[in-house]
Amino acid sequence: MLCFGCGRAAVVPRAWAARVLVIIQDASLRNLLREMLTGAGHDVVETDDTSVALAACRAAPADVIIVDVLAPGRVRAPEFQRQLRATFPDARIVALAGRTSYAGVDPLMAAPGLEGVRSLRMPISREALLKTVEEARA
């Protein structure tokens, strides 16, 4: 990689690594995703609350944000996305749902305001997770 200032070669360690914010209520699922992502060299910040996630993004923006569409907190996932995009219009969000039906409705389809984001459904393989993170960064 070249330095834009002087044109000399520059070493950029782990330039491929992403800072990923994981917002998932279930601790075991958060741990699993953290292990998959850190095992691939990504930096992971995690929380179970969308309100805390908004503060974390303002403090240090993430490259990719994975949010459980049913994550608890004062801010629901679609409102989280709206508030996040107000500050970070290019935020790369991946919506995650652990089940295909919640009270008879698919949570990925029923969450208005989550249009235009990538989605994942659990269970998910490590390869699918890493591929989604890379696609979200592109």
Backbone bond lengths (Angstrom), bond angles and torsions (degrees), N, CA, C in turn:
res aa  C-N    CA-C-N  psi(-1)  N-CA   C-N-CA  omega(-1)  CA-C   N-CA-C  phi
1 M - - - 1.435 - - 1.525 108.03 -
2 L 1.313 116.69 143.74 1.451 121.15 -179.66 1.521 111.06 -103.96
3 C 1.317 115.24 145.38 1.458 121.98 174.63 1.527 107.59 -73.01
4 F 1.322 117.00 131.51 1.457 119.93 179.89 1.530 111.80 -71.55
5 G 1.321 116.60 -24.81 1.463 120.35 -178.50 1.517 113.37 -77.11
6 C 1.348 116.47 -52.85 1.469 119.23 -173.34 1.527 113.24 -108.13
7 G 1.317 118.54 -13.64 1.451 121.07 179.35 1.512 114.82 84.19
8 R 1.332 117.40 -1.48 1.462 120.79 178.98 1.525 110.42 -81.59
9 A 1.321 113.60 161.70 1.455 119.20 177.49 1.520 109.59 -65.69
10 A 1.303 116.59 140.50 1.460 121.93 179.35 1.518 108.86 -129.73
11 V 1.296 116.61 138.36 1.459 121.68 175.89 1.512 107.49 -91.73
12 V 1.329 115.62 122.86 1.455 121.35 179.03 1.520 106.94 -117.95
13 P 1.329 117.50 99.05 1.454 119.43 -177.31 1.522 111.94 -65.93
14 R 1.308 115.19 136.45 1.458 122.79 175.67 1.520 112.85 51.17
15 A 1.318 116.43 42.30 1.460 120.30 -179.45 1.522 111.25 -63.14
16 W 1.306 116.80 -21.94 1.459 120.73 -178.76 1.522 111.93 -82.74
17 A 1.332 117.80 -15.95 1.468 121.15 -177.03 1.524 110.10 -72.01
18 A 1.312 115.14 142.04 1.464 121.41 178.23 1.521 109.68 -108.65
19 R 1.315 115.41 151.93 1.463 121.00 169.35 1.515 104.96 -93.46
20 V 1.327 116.42 116.03 1.459 122.14 -174.67 1.524 109.36 -114.48
21 L 1.328 115.77 127.08 1.453 122.02 174.78 1.519 107.52 -98.98
22 V 1.332 116.70 122.48 1.461 122.38 -178.81 1.530 108.17 -110.50
23 I 1.337 116.59 121.65 1.464 122.24 -179.48 1.524 107.31 -119.29
24 I 1.326 115.11 95.87 1.465 121.07 -176.91 1.514 108.46 -140.57
25 Q 1.322 116.16 134.56 1.460 121.50 -177.88 1.525 112.25 -68.30
26 D 1.300 117.73 -44.66 1.459 122.50 -174.69 1.532 110.86 -73.32
27 A 1.326 116.83 116.62 1.469 121.68 -176.11 1.525 112.35 -61.39
28 S 1.322 117.70 -40.14 1.468 119.13 -178.26 1.529 110.87 -67.05
29 L 1.317 117.34 -37.19 1.457 120.67 177.39 1.532 110.68 -69.34
30 R 1.328 117.32 -40.87 1.473 121.19 175.58 1.522 110.25 -58.68
31 N 1.338 116.13 -45.23 1.471 120.65 179.24 1.521 111.38 -61.77
32 L 1.323 116.63 -42.40 1.460 121.24 179.92 1.529 110.81 -61.65
33 L 1.329 116.71 -47.88 1.463 119.53 179.07 1.519 111.30 -64.51
34 R 1.334 117.04 -40.38 1.465 120.30 177.67 1.522 110.30 -58.92
35 E 1.335 117.46 -45.53 1.463 120.86 -179.82 1.525 111.51 -62.35
36 M 1.331 116.93 -42.97 1.465 120.42 179.34 1.520 110.78 -62.79
37 L 1.329 116.08 -44.65 1.465 120.41 -176.20 1.529 112.21 -72.50
38 T 1.331 117.39 -44.95 1.470 119.09 179.74 1.521 110.57 -68.43
39 G 1.327 117.26 -31.82 1.452 120.43 176.63 1.522 112.46 -62.67
40 A 1.336 115.89 -24.82 1.460 120.81 177.90 1.530 111.42 -94.57
41 G 1.341 116.93 4.64 1.452 120.67 175.83 1.514 115.98 96.51
42 H 1.326 118.07 1.61 1.459 120.86 -179.67 1.528 110.60 -81.19
43 D 1.331 116.11 152.16 1.458 122.14 173.58 1.523 107.28 -91.05
44 V 1.329 116.70 133.22 1.460 120.75 -174.91 1.520 110.53 -123.09
45 V 1.325 114.93 132.97 1.459 123.45 170.32 1.516 104.55 -117.52
46 E 1.314 116.64 136.73 1.462 118.10 -175.49 1.512 111.99 -135.28
47 T 1.325 114.92 151.33 1.454 123.18 175.74 1.522 108.69 -155.71
48 D 1.320 115.53 164.81 1.455 119.50 176.09 1.520 111.36 -109.90
49 D 1.332 117.53 7.47 1.457 121.70 -172.95 1.531 110.24 -132.14
50 T 1.320 117.15 127.51 1.462 121.22 -178.38 1.525 112.53 -65.89
51 S 1.326 117.31 -31.60 1.468 119.94 178.56 1.530 110.63 -65.26
52 V 1.325 116.09 -42.37 1.466 121.09 176.92 1.525 109.15 -65.18
53 A 1.324 117.07 -37.66 1.468 121.35 179.94 1.523 111.30 -62.79
54 L 1.329 117.81 -39.31 1.463 120.29 177.63 1.516 110.76 -61.17
55 A 1.315 116.36 -43.46 1.469 120.08 178.29 1.521 110.76 -64.58
56 A 1.328 116.89 -39.99 1.468 121.11 178.99 1.526 111.03 -63.42
57 C 1.318 116.97 -40.03 1.475 120.62 179.05 1.511 111.11 -66.03
58 R 1.309 116.52 -38.72 1.466 119.28 179.41 1.524 110.90 -68.36
59 A 1.325 116.45 -33.52 1.468 120.65 179.87 1.529 111.46 -73.89
60 A 1.326 116.49 -41.48 1.468 121.65 -178.12 1.524 108.13 -154.47
61 P 1.329 119.02 96.83 1.463 121.86 -176.71 1.530 112.99 -55.87
62 A 1.318 114.83 143.83 1.460 121.68 178.40 1.522 109.79 -96.40
63 D 1.330 115.87 154.40 1.460 120.89 175.29 1.526 110.77 -74.66
64 V 1.332 115.62 -38.73 1.457 122.61 -179.61 1.524 107.79 -138.52
65 I 1.339 115.97 139.89 1.461 121.51 179.51 1.516 107.75 -121.67
66 I 1.327 116.52 122.18 1.455 121.90 176.73 1.518 106.86 -105.89
67 V 1.331 117.28 118.13 1.465 121.28 -176.20 1.530 110.45 -125.25
68 D 1.309 115.20 129.62 1.459 122.39 173.50 1.521 106.46 -70.17
69 V 1.331 117.90 125.11 1.461 120.10 -177.20 1.527 111.79 -63.78
70 L 1.327 117.06 -16.42 1.464 120.81 177.68 1.522 111.67 -107.93
71 A 1.342 117.67 18.55 1.465 121.35 -178.99 1.522 110.33 -60.47
72 P 1.327 116.69 138.45 1.463 119.35 -179.83 1.523 111.58 -78.98
73 G 1.295 113.60 174.22 1.465 119.86 178.56 1.511 109.74 133.79
74 R 1.295 115.59 173.56 1.462 119.84 179.25 1.518 111.12 -70.79
75 V 1.335 116.68 -17.67 1.454 121.90 -177.15 1.528 108.82 -117.45
76 R 1.331 117.78 120.33 1.456 120.91 178.05 1.529 109.54 -76.46
77 A 1.329 116.12 161.84 1.473 121.34 -173.20 1.536 113.86 -52.47
78 P 1.339 120.58 -47.70 1.474 118.44 179.31 1.539 112.68 -63.33
79 E 1.321 117.28 -39.17 1.465 120.60 177.64 1.525 110.46 -68.74
80 F 1.333 116.65 -36.20 1.460 121.42 175.14 1.524 109.38 -57.75
81 Q 1.332 116.09 -47.53 1.456 119.97 179.65 1.516 110.71 -61.87
82 R 1.333 118.79 -43.72 1.460 121.86 -179.58 1.528 110.80 -60.46
83 Q 1.335 116.68 -47.49 1.457 120.76 -179.75 1.537 111.25 -65.70
84 L 1.318 115.63 -40.37 1.456 119.72 179.46 1.522 110.80 -63.21
85 R 1.326 116.33 -45.71 1.471 120.45 -178.70 1.531 112.04 -68.46
86 A 1.332 117.84 -23.51 1.469 119.94 176.24 1.525 109.96 -64.21
87 T 1.331 116.64 -35.90 1.462 121.50 179.76 1.527 111.75 -93.45
88 F 1.329 115.75 -39.70 1.471 122.03 -177.55 1.528 108.52 -124.61
89 P 1.335 118.57 83.36 1.466 121.26 -175.05 1.531 113.98 -60.34
90 D 1.322 117.23 -25.17 1.461 120.41 -178.50 1.520 113.14 -98.67
91 A 1.327 117.42 16.82 1.468 120.60 -179.46 1.523 109.94 -56.52
92 R 1.312 114.97 137.09 1.470 121.17 179.99 1.519 107.97 -101.11
93 I 1.326 115.09 108.70 1.457 121.36 -172.94 1.519 109.96 -112.73
94 V 1.335 114.68 138.10 1.459 121.94 174.26 1.525 106.37 -120.12
95 A 1.337 116.88 118.19 1.459 121.91 178.14 1.522 108.27 -85.97
96 L 1.320 116.12 136.30 1.464 121.71 -176.98 1.522 109.35 -123.04
97 A 1.307 116.14 136.50 1.466 121.23 174.33 1.514 108.38 -131.51
98 G 1.303 115.55 133.74 1.452 120.49 -177.67 1.513 114.48 -87.62
99 R 1.307 116.93 -15.37 1.452 119.03 178.80 1.525 109.65 -139.35
100 T 1.331 114.87 157.58 1.457 119.09 -177.74 1.514 112.01 -81.02
101 S 1.322 117.54 -17.78 1.446 119.78 -178.81 1.519 110.26 -142.36
102 Y 1.307 115.33 132.85 1.461 122.04 175.97 1.516 105.06 -130.50
103 A 1.325 115.70 110.38 1.466 121.69 -175.06 1.527 110.73 56.99
104 G 1.345 115.62 37.96 1.456 121.07 176.67 1.516 115.09 82.02
105 V 1.323 117.98 4.38 1.467 121.57 -177.16 1.520 108.87 -127.35
106 D 1.336 116.23 138.37 1.459 121.09 176.94 1.528 108.19 -71.72
107 P 1.334 118.32 117.74 1.473 119.63 -176.45 1.527 113.94 -62.45
108 L 1.326 118.16 -28.19 1.470 119.63 178.45 1.524 111.66 -72.12
109 M 1.327 116.99 -27.85 1.464 120.82 179.88 1.529 112.11 -90.68
110 A 1.319 116.40 -24.74 1.462 120.51 -173.57 1.513 113.73 -91.27
111 A 1.314 117.48 -4.61 1.461 119.64 -177.33 1.523 109.71 -92.03
112 P 1.338 117.54 91.87 1.458 118.75 178.81 1.521 110.02 -63.41
113 G 1.285 115.98 143.84 1.455 119.43 -179.89 1.516 113.14 96.55
114 L 1.329 117.82 -6.36 1.459 120.39 178.07 1.525 111.31 -100.04
115 E 1.319 116.22 17.71 1.453 119.63 178.17 1.528 109.42 -65.21
116 G 1.303 115.12 148.32 1.453 119.80 174.94 1.509 115.21 78.83
117 V 1.322 117.28 11.07 1.456 119.18 175.99 1.524 108.02 -111.78
118 R 1.309 115.68 156.87 1.457 119.57 175.41 1.523 108.21 -74.04
119 S 1.318 115.96 160.52 1.457 118.47 179.31 1.523 110.62 -138.02
120 L 1.315 113.61 152.81 1.462 122.98 176.74 1.511 108.16 -134.08
121 R 1.302 115.50 146.70 1.461 120.10 175.44 1.517 107.64 -123.35
122 M 1.318 115.72 133.45 1.457 121.06 177.70 1.519 108.44 -82.61
123 P 1.306 119.99 150.11 1.463 125.51 -1.64 1.523 110.39 -73.34
124 I 1.318 114.44 152.86 1.453 120.36 -178.16 1.524 109.61 -134.19
125 S 1.303 115.32 145.72 1.465 119.60 178.48 1.526 109.46 -82.97
126 R 1.309 115.41 159.84 1.462 121.39 176.79 1.522 110.17 -58.69
127 E 1.325 116.78 -42.15 1.460 121.51 -178.70 1.522 111.14 -63.09
128 A 1.326 117.11 -42.81 1.466 120.41 179.94 1.529 111.04 -66.42
129 L 1.329 117.09 -39.24 1.465 121.28 178.17 1.521 110.24 -62.76
130 L 1.332 116.87 -50.21 1.458 120.85 -178.13 1.525 111.84 -64.56
131 K 1.323 116.42 -37.43 1.469 120.46 177.50 1.534 110.40 -63.93
132 T 1.318 117.26 -42.43 1.456 121.76 179.57 1.524 111.14 -64.22
133 V 1.334 117.30 -41.42 1.459 121.07 178.29 1.530 109.62 -62.81
134 E 1.329 117.02 -44.70 1.467 120.17 179.78 1.529 111.31 -64.61
135 E 1.334 117.20 -41.14 1.468 120.41 178.87 1.524 110.39 -65.39
136 A 1.326 117.24 -38.08 1.461 120.97 179.88 1.521 110.84 -64.65
137 R 1.316 117.08 -33.35 1.478 121.14 -179.28 1.520 112.04 -74.65
138 A 1.310 117.36 -24.12 1.476 120.78 -174.84 1.514 112.14 -71.08
